[in-house]
Amino acid sequence: MFNKTTPIVAGFVLVSVMSHVSQAAVIYNNNFDDDPVGTYSVANLKADWNNPSSNDGVDEGRVEIVDGPNAFGAKSLAVNYPEGLSNTGKSQWKADLGAEYDELYLSYRMRFGDNFDFVRGGKLPGFAGGDANSGGDIPNGTDGWSARMMWRTEGSGGSTTNNDQAQFVQYVYHKDMPGTSGHDQKWDDGTSGWDAIDSGVWYNVQHRIVMNTPGQDDGIIQAWLDGEMVLDVQNIHFRDIASLKIDMIYFSTFFGGSSAPWETTKEEQVLYDDFIVSTTPIGSGIPGDLDRDGFVGINDLNIVLGRWNNTVSVGNTFLGDPTGDGFVGIDDLNLVLGNWNNSETPPAGISYVPEPATASTFVLLTAMICGVRLGH
């Protein structure tokens, strides 16, 4: 008899026959669910972020793993910002991507703590390359660059919010930057305006960096907030040499600035989760897109079948639980099949596959292949 715990053998057969149509695009992902709750150790940092050479904030005990109602999914990374500090209270490291790229996407989730005092602003993670220039170190086109995020408020960078809200910018160090501090690129789509960010709310942010043709002003920075494009700049001069590329996640966060007006008024906390780096767009918000490559297909089906009948972290799509019940079974399979081939734009290297339609298709195939009589 078929029920929610019956293995779908034919599904594995079908996937093994057709898996050649898709290529994995995600080169890094981390949701912290396998880290122990409590103080984030240097060992955890090195394991999660490809052995970074620096561990600012971790050594000082400012970083921890939390669970409970405020975490996204099972667990999240929490960064604490001590009272009365600006950039000296930073948590910062550089995660080597293991290769160099001319184009990449970065996505992560973040939540400012309840009743967060944004003060004047602060730094947030982004991509970088080479020397990851920051702190007033103006790039010369051959040494490095960076494109972190920043939140701004209280008139900082032209922000129109008070300190109970903030607005995002891409904070960019590039060869043609107009000053000695990072060059702000406002997350303002020109239609709905420069969105205000609240405390106590989970946001999904995504960056796209395309390196410029060496010596030309054609580099691209794009950004999305909860799936809506909010930034599209295509005239950035990152480099003068082809060997300078995207090679790291620059996890850098602190209040500031470096002077008293930027200092925290009380201890604050920001939660982070679901860091993903991909060669293609990440997560279109399409139900059934478990690997967040913007397309519902064989990769997503493989995730469900590969974890069939397993208990996993509640709501973890990478482990096959898009329905959020903590169990990988028929409901998750039906969600994928019900959205089969859905995509705004099919990612490069992924082909359309005829829809398996419903779980009954797999059951019939099982009967045909294995000679199983259902219902007996």
C-alpha positions in Angstrom: 0.0 0.0 0.0 1.3 3.5 -0.9 1.5 6.1 1.9 3.6 9.1 2.8 6.5 6.8 3.9 6.7 4.6 0.9 10.0 5.0 -1.0 9.4 6.3 -4.6 11.8 4.0 -6.4 10.8 5.1 -9.9 11.6 8.6 -8.9 15.2 7.7 -8.4 15.2 5.9 -11.8 13.8 8.9 -13.6 16.2 11.3 -11.9 19.2 9.1 -12.7 18.2 9.0 -16.4 17.6 12.8 -16.7 20.0 14.4 -14.2 22.4 15.3 -17.0 20.2 18.3 -17.9 21.2 20.4 -14.9 24.4 21.8 -13.5 24.8 22.9 -9.9 25.2 26.7 -9.7 25.6 27.1 -5.9 29.3 27.2 -4.9 28.7 28.1 -1.2 25.8 27.9 1.2 25.6 28.0 5.0 22.5 28.0 7.2 24.3 27.4 10.5 21.9 24.5 11.4 24.8 22.1 12.0 26.6 24.5 14.5 26.0 24.1 18.2 24.0 26.7 20.1 26.1 29.0 22.1 29.3 31.0 21.6 30.6 30.7 18.1 34.1 29.2 18.3 37.1 29.9 16.1 36.8 26.2 15.1 33.2 26.8 13.9 34.3 29.9 12.1 37.1 28.1 10.2 34.8 25.2 9.3 31.9 27.4 8.1 33.9 30.1 6.2 36.7 28.2 4.6 39.4 28.8 7.2 39.6 32.7 7.2 42.8 34.2 8.5 41.1 36.8 10.7 38.4 36.2 13.4 37.5 39.7 14.7 34.5 39.5 17.0 34.7 35.7 17.4 37.8 35.9 19.7 36.0 38.5 21.7 32.9 36.4 22.2 30.6 38.8 20.2 29.3 36.1 17.8 27.0 33.2 18.8 24.6 30.6 17.4 21.0 31.0 18.5 17.8 29.1 18.2 14.3 29.8 19.3 11.5 32.0 17.8 13.7 34.7 16.4 16.0 32.4 14.5 15.3 31.7 10.8 14.6 28.0 10.6 16.4 26.0 13.3 19.4 28.2 14.1 20.9 31.5 13.0 24.2 33.4 13.4 23.9 36.2 15.9 26.4 39.2 16.0 26.3 41.3 19.1 27.4 45.0 19.1 28.5 46.2 22.5 27.2 49.5 23.9 29.3 52.6 23.3 31.4 51.3 20.4 31.6 51.9 16.7 34.1 50.3 14.4 36.1 48.9 17.4 33.2 46.6 18.1 33.4 45.0 14.7 32.9 41.3 13.7 34.9 40.7 10.6 36.5 38.0 8.4 37.1 37.2 4.8 35.8 33.9 3.4 37.9 32.6 0.5 35.6 31.2 -2.3 38.3 28.8 -3.4 38.3 30.2 -6.9 38.1 33.5 -8.8 35.1 34.8 -10.7 34.1 37.6 -13.0 30.4 37.3 -12.0 28.7 36.1 -8.9 25.5 36.4 -6.8 25.4 36.6 -3.0 22.3 36.1 -1.0 21.6 36.1 2.7 18.9 36.8 5.3 19.2 39.3 8.2 17.2 40.6 11.0 17.9 43.7 13.1 17.0 43.0 16.8 13.8 44.3 18.3 13.7 48.0 19.1 17.1 48.4 17.3 18.7 51.9 17.5 20.3 52.3 14.1 22.2 55.4 15.3 23.7 56.8 12.1 24.6 53.6 10.2 26.8 50.5 10.0 28.4 48.0 7.7 27.1 44.7 6.4 28.6 41.8 4.4 29.3 41.8 0.7 31.7 40.6 -2.0 35.3 41.7 -2.4 38.4 40.8 -4.3 42.2 41.2 -4.0 43.1 43.3 -1.0 39.4 43.9 -0.3 40.1 47.6 0.0 38.2 49.5 2.8 38.9 51.9 5.6 40.0 54.7 3.3 42.3 52.6 1.2 41.4 53.8 -2.3 41.8 51.1 -5.0 44.2 51.8 -7.8 42.7 49.3 -10.3 45.3 46.6 -9.6 45.2 46.0 -5.8 41.6 45.2 -4.8 38.0 46.4 -4.3 35.0 45.8 -2.1 31.2 46.1 -2.3 29.8 45.6 1.2 26.4 46.8 2.3 25.6 49.6 4.7 22.6 50.7 6.6 22.2 54.5 6.9 19.8 56.7 9.0 19.6 60.1 10.7 20.8 62.0 7.6 23.8 59.8 7.1 24.5 59.6 3.3 21.3 61.5 2.7 19.1 59.1 4.5 15.6 60.3 5.2 14.8 58.0 8.1 15.1 58.5 11.9 17.1 56.2 14.0 14.2 53.7 14.5 14.4 52.8 10.8 17.2 52.7 8.2 17.9 52.6 4.5 20.3 50.3 2.6 23.2 51.3 0.3 25.9 49.3 -1.5 29.1 50.7 0.0 31.7 50.4 -2.8 35.4 50.8 -3.0 36.4 51.1 -6.6 39.1 52.9 -8.7 36.9 55.9 -9.6 35.3 56.4 -6.2 34.7 60.2 -5.6 36.1 60.4 -2.1 38.2 58.6 0.5 35.2 56.7 2.0 33.1 54.1 0.3 31.0 55.2 -2.6 27.3 54.9 -1.7 24.9 53.3 -4.3 21.4 53.8 -2.8 19.0 50.8 -2.9 16.4 53.0 -4.6 14.6 51.5 -7.5 13.5 54.9 -8.7 9.8 53.9 -8.6 8.8 53.1 -5.0 11.7 55.1 -3.5 14.4 54.3 -1.0 12.8 51.7 1.1 12.8 52.0 4.9 14.1 49.0 6.9 12.6 48.1 10.3 13.8 46.3 13.3 12.5 42.8 14.2 11.8 41.8 10.6 13.7 39.2 8.5 14.9 40.5 5.1 16.4 38.7 2.2 19.2 40.6 0.4 20.9 39.6 -2.8 23.9 41.2 -4.6 25.1 40.6 -8.2 28.6 41.8 -9.1 30.0 41.6 -12.6 33.6 42.7 -13.0 34.3 45.4 -15.6 36.2 44.9 -18.7 39.8 45.9 -17.6 40.2 49.7 -17.9 36.6 50.4 -18.8 33.7 51.7 -16.8 31.2 48.9 -17.3 31.2 46.9 -14.1 27.8 46.0 -12.7 26.3 46.1 -9.3 22.7 45.0 -8.8 20.7 44.3 -5.7 17.4 42.8 -4.7 15.5 43.3 -1.4 13.0 40.5 -0.7 13.1 39.6 -4.4 12.5 43.1 -5.7 15.3 44.8 -7.7 16.4 48.0 -5.8 19.8 48.7 -7.5 21.1 48.5 -11.0 24.4 50.3 -11.7 26.4 49.4 -14.8 29.3 51.9 -14.9 31.7 50.7 -12.1 35.5 50.7 -12.6 36.6 47.8 -10.3 39.9 46.9 -12.1 42.5 47.6 -14.8 43.8 44.1 -14.9 42.0 40.9 -15.8 43.5 38.9 -12.9 41.6 41.0 -10.3 38.3 39.2 -9.7 35.7 38.2 -7.1 37.3 35.9 -4.7 35.7 36.3 -1.2 32.8 37.0 0.9 33.8 40.0 3.1 31.8 39.4 6.3 32.2 42.9 7.9 29.7 44.4 10.3 30.0 47.2 12.8 28.4 50.5 13.7 30.2 53.3 11.9 32.1 55.3 10.9 34.6 55.6 13.7 33.7 58.6 15.8 31.3 59.2 18.7 28.2 60.0 16.7 28.3 56.4 15.3 28.6 54.6 18.6 25.9 52.3 19.8 23.5 53.6 22.5 23.0 50.2 24.0 24.0 46.6 23.2 22.4 45.5 19.9 22.1 42.3 17.9 21.7 41.3 14.3 20.8 37.8 13.1 22.1 36.4 9.9 21.2 33.2 8.0 21.2 31.4 4.7 24.4 32.7 3.1 24.5 31.5 -0.6 26.9 32.2 -3.3 26.0 31.2 -6.9 26.9 31.7 -10.5 23.2 32.2 -11.3 20.4 34.2 -9.7 19.5 32.9 -6.2 15.9 32.2 -5.2 13.1 33.8 -7.3 10.6 33.2 -4.5 9.0 30.4 -6.6 7.5 27.7 -4.5 9.3 24.4 -5.1 12.7 26.1 -5.9 14.5 24.3 -3.2 18.1 25.0 -4.3 17.2 28.7 -5.0 18.6 28.7 -8.6 15.4 30.4 -9.9 14.1 27.3 -11.5 12.0 24.3 -10.4 13.3 21.1 -11.9 15.5 18.0 -11.5 17.8 19.5 -8.9 14.8 20.3 -6.6 13.4 16.8 -7.2 16.7 15.2 -6.3 16.8 17.1 -3.0 13.4 15.7 -2.0 14.1 12.2 -3.2 17.6 12.2 -1.6 16.1 13.0 1.8 12.9 10.9 1.5 11.4 9.9 4.8 14.0 11.9 6.8 13.3 14.3 9.6 15.1 17.6 8.9 15.3 21.2 10.1 11.9 22.7 9.9 11.5 24.7 6.7 15.0 24.0 5.4 14.5 23.9 1.6 18.1 22.7 1.0 17.2 19.6 3.0 13.9 19.0 1.1 11.3 20.5 3.5 9.6 23.4 1.7 6.3 22.7 3.4 7.9 23.4 6.8 6.7 20.3 8.8 10.2 19.0 9.5 9.6 15.8 7.4 10.5 15.1 3.8 7.6 13.3 2.2 4.7 13.4 -0.2 3.7 17.0 0.5 7.1 18.3 -0.3 7.2 16.2 -3.5 3.8 17.5 -4.6 4.9 21.1 -4.0 7.9 20.6 -6.3 5.8 18.8 -9.0 3.1 21.4 -8.8 5.5 24.1 -9.8 7.5 22.0 -12.2 9.6 24.1 -14.8 8.4 27.4 -13.2 11.0 30.1 -13.7 11.2 33.8 -14.5 14.3 33.1 -16.6 15.7 29.6 -16.9 19.3 29.6 -15.5 22.1 28.9 -18.0 22.8 25.2 -18.5 19.3 24.1 -17.3 16.9 22.6 -19.8 13.2 22.1 -19.5 12.1 18.6 -18.6 8.6 17.2 -19.2 6.5 17.5 -16.0 6.3 14.3 -13.9 2.8 15.7 -13.0 1.9 14.0 -9.7 3.1 11.5 -7.2 0.8 9.0 -8.8 3.0 9.0 -11.9 5.9 7.9 -9.7 3.7 5.2 -8.2 2.7 3.8 -11.6 6.3 3.8 -12.7 7.2 2.0 -9.5 4.6 -0.7 -10.3 5.8 -1.1 -13.8 9.5 -1.3 -12.9 9.3 -3.3 -9.7 6.1 -5.4 -10.5 4.4 -4.1 -7.3 0.6 -4.4 -7.1 -0.7 -1.4 -5.2 -3.3 -1.8 -2.6 -2.4 -5.4 -1.7 
